Each structure stands twice: as C-alpha cells, then as structure tokens.
Amino acid sequence: MTGNIQEIIDAHRHMVDISELAKKEFGISMEVPQIILLIEGAPALLHTKELT
C-alpha cells in the first residue's frame, strides 16, 4: 500500500529504469510492468456480507 501518488510514480520510474538497464546490459527487451491501482474503502467492506 502507498500513502501518496508520488510513491506510485517513483515505483513506475524505477521499473522503467530496470527495463532499460536489462536491455542495455543483457540485450533483454521487455515491456515495463504496469501498476494496477486497487482502491479499498471501508464502506464497501461493511456490505460484503450482503454480496454473498
């Protein structure tokens, strides 16, 4: 979990950097993994029993 959007941006930049390094150093070309944002809210959790 993260406290702010800057951490997500930094993580994505890090993945891009690693991908570029792998291509440069090892000739491995790969797509940069995408971060999937999951939003969890307490109100939704309160009603999960109704969904089952």
Backbone as a chain_set.jsonl record, in Angstrom:
{"seq": "MTGNIQEIIDAHRHMVDISELAKKEFGISMEVPQIILLIEGAPALLHTKELT", "coords": {"N": [[0.85, -1.188, 0.0], [0.322, 2.307, -0.424], [1.042, 5.684, 0.528], [0.785, 7.967, -0.941], [0.519, 9.478, -4.23], [2.992, 10.047, -5.325], [4.753, 8.016, -4.533], [3.851, 5.914, -6.117], [4.419, 6.89, -8.663], [7.211, 7.045, -8.463], [7.821, 4.311, -8.158], [7.001, 3.324, -10.636], [8.757, 4.684, -12.359], [11.133, 3.53, -11.51], [10.774, 0.882, -12.354], [10.798, 1.297, -15.115], [13.425, 2.204, -15.424], [14.853, -0.137, -14.667], [14.024, -1.866, -16.675], [15.146, -0.619, -18.933], [17.846, -0.84, -18.263], [18.181, -3.632, -18.294], [17.823, -4.104, -21.002], [19.983, -2.673, -22.081], [22.292, -3.785, -20.821], [22.017, -6.604, -21.004], [20.729, -7.18, -23.328], [18.083, -7.809, -23.246], [14.856, -7.38, -24.127], [11.96, -6.048, -22.876], [8.557, -5.519, -21.895], [7.53, -2.824, -19.842], [6.367, -3.513, -16.638], [3.002, -2.887, -15.65], [1.504, -0.854, -13.177], [-1.162, -1.709, -11.177], [-3.78, -0.07, -9.854], [-5.41, -0.423, -6.811], [-8.238, 0.313, -5.071], [-9.342, 0.594, -1.888], [-12.065, 0.746, 0.203], [-13.628, 1.479, 3.292], [-16.535, 1.605, 3.521], [-17.416, -0.126, 1.466], [-16.464, -2.55, 2.374], [-18.046, -2.98, 4.579], [-20.408, -3.903, 3.546], [-19.983, -6.388, 2.423], [-20.951, -8.856, 3.257], [-23.59, -8.842, 2.407], [-23.301, -9.295, -0.263], [-22.688, -11.933, -0.581]], "CA": [[0.0, 0.0, 0.0], [1.076, 3.548, -0.532], [0.429, 6.828, 1.177], [0.547, 9.068, -1.877], [0.733, 9.198, -5.645], [4.415, 10.165, -5.644], [5.357, 6.693, -4.372], [3.466, 5.134, -7.293], [5.205, 7.439, -9.775], [8.597, 6.621, -8.254], [7.895, 2.873, -8.427], [6.914, 3.145, -12.091], [10.036, 5.142, -12.936], [12.134, 2.517, -11.162], [10.558, -0.253, -13.258], [11.269, 1.73, -16.443], [14.888, 2.204, -15.363], [15.316, -1.524, -14.648], [13.77, -2.394, -18.015], [16.161, -0.043, -19.823], [19.129, -1.422, -17.881], [18.193, -5.011, -18.788], [18.016, -4.038, -22.457], [21.331, -2.173, -22.361], [23.346, -4.668, -20.319], [21.844, -8.012, -21.326], [20.041, -7.339, -24.594], [16.741, -8.336, -22.983], [13.822, -6.379, -24.365], [10.732, -6.437, -22.199], [7.615, -4.447, -21.614], [7.547, -2.379, -18.461], [5.152, -3.931, -15.941], [2.077, -1.806, -15.313], [0.988, -0.848, -11.813], [-2.623, -1.735, -11.135], [-4.22, 0.588, -8.633], [-6.55, -1.005, -6.125], [-8.77, 1.267, -4.1], [-10.107, -0.108, -0.874], [-12.803, 1.667, 1.062], [-14.332, 0.85, 4.398], [-17.96, 1.398, 3.272], [-17.619, -1.322, 0.642], [-16.204, -3.722, 3.208], [-19.157, -3.154, 5.502], [-21.533, -4.526, 2.86], [-19.57, -7.59, 1.716], [-21.799, -9.982, 3.637], [-24.78, -8.77, 1.587], [-22.978, -9.757, -1.604], [-22.507, -13.387, -0.605]], "C": [[0.886, 1.237, 0.0], [0.308, 4.696, 0.114], [0.121, 7.975, 0.229], [0.915, 8.67, -3.298], [2.21, 9.26, -6.024], [5.124, 8.822, -5.511], [5.052, 5.805, -5.576], [4.272, 5.588, -8.508], [6.654, 6.983, -9.665], [8.776, 5.13, -8.561], [7.853, 2.607, -9.926], [8.208, 3.573, -12.768], [11.142, 4.129, -12.683], [12.001, 1.308, -12.089], [11.016, 0.076, -14.669], [12.791, 1.695, -16.475], [15.452, 0.784, -15.404], [15.149, -2.161, -16.029], [14.828, -1.899, -19.002], [17.547, -0.616, -19.532], [19.244, -2.857, -18.402], [18.43, -5.036, -20.294], [19.454, -3.648, -22.796], [22.404, -3.201, -21.998], [23.238, -6.104, -20.827], [21.144, -8.26, -22.655], [18.639, -7.919, -24.449], [15.742, -7.205, -23.179], [12.532, -6.86, -23.726], [9.826, -5.234, -22.014], [7.7, -4.09, -20.131], [6.255, -2.84, -17.79], [4.294, -2.713, -15.572], [1.596, -1.954, -13.869], [-0.532, -0.799, -11.888], [-3.046, -1.15, -9.788], [-5.453, -0.102, -8.075], [-6.995, -0.027, -5.049], [-9.668, 0.51, -3.144], [-10.796, 0.913, 0.017], [-13.576, 0.924, 2.136], [-15.821, 0.658, 4.123], [-18.243, 0.138, 2.441], [-17.415, -2.587, 1.467], [-17.354, -4.002, 4.171], [-20.309, -3.918, 4.873], [-21.157, -5.817, 2.143], [-20.438, -8.788, 2.058], [-23.073, -10.002, 2.779], [-24.541, -9.324, 0.188], [-22.871, -11.273, -1.696], [-23.796, -14.14, -0.4]], "O": [[2.054, 1.188, 0.383], [-0.918, 4.665, 0.224], [-0.691, 8.847, 0.536], [1.551, 7.64, -3.523], [2.631, 8.581, -6.961], [6.015, 8.52, -6.306], [5.905, 5.027, -6.005], [4.75, 4.763, -9.286], [7.258, 6.581, -10.66], [9.778, 4.737, -9.159], [8.589, 1.757, -10.429], [8.696, 2.883, -13.663], [11.989, 3.9, -13.545], [13.005, 0.771, -12.556], [11.568, -0.786, -15.352], [13.384, 1.214, -17.441], [16.431, 0.532, -16.107], [16.018, -2.899, -16.492], [15.342, -2.673, -19.81], [18.33, -0.851, -20.452], [20.3, -3.249, -18.899], [19.155, -5.892, -20.799], [20.065, -4.227, -23.693], [23.317, -3.454, -22.783], [24.257, -6.755, -21.057], [20.98, -9.407, -23.068], [18.075, -8.453, -25.405], [15.785, -6.196, -22.475], [12.068, -7.964, -24.011], [10.276, -4.088, -21.983], [7.915, -4.954, -19.281], [5.166, -2.59, -18.308], [4.815, -1.651, -15.228], [1.316, -3.061, -13.41], [-1.108, 0.044, -12.575], [-2.706, -1.678, -8.729], [-6.424, -0.335, -8.794], [-6.195, 0.402, -4.218], [-10.635, -0.133, -3.552], [-10.16, 1.838, 0.522], [-14.116, -0.154, 1.887], [-16.346, -0.399, 4.474], [-19.212, -0.574, 2.703], [-18.117, -3.58, 1.275], [-17.595, -5.155, 4.531], [-21.11, -4.522, 5.587], [-21.938, -6.305, 1.326], [-20.638, -9.659, 1.21], [-23.579, -11.077, 2.459], [-25.479, -9.772, -0.471], [-22.958, -11.833, -2.788], [-23.798, -15.371, -0.396]]}, "num_chains": 1, "name": "protein.A"}
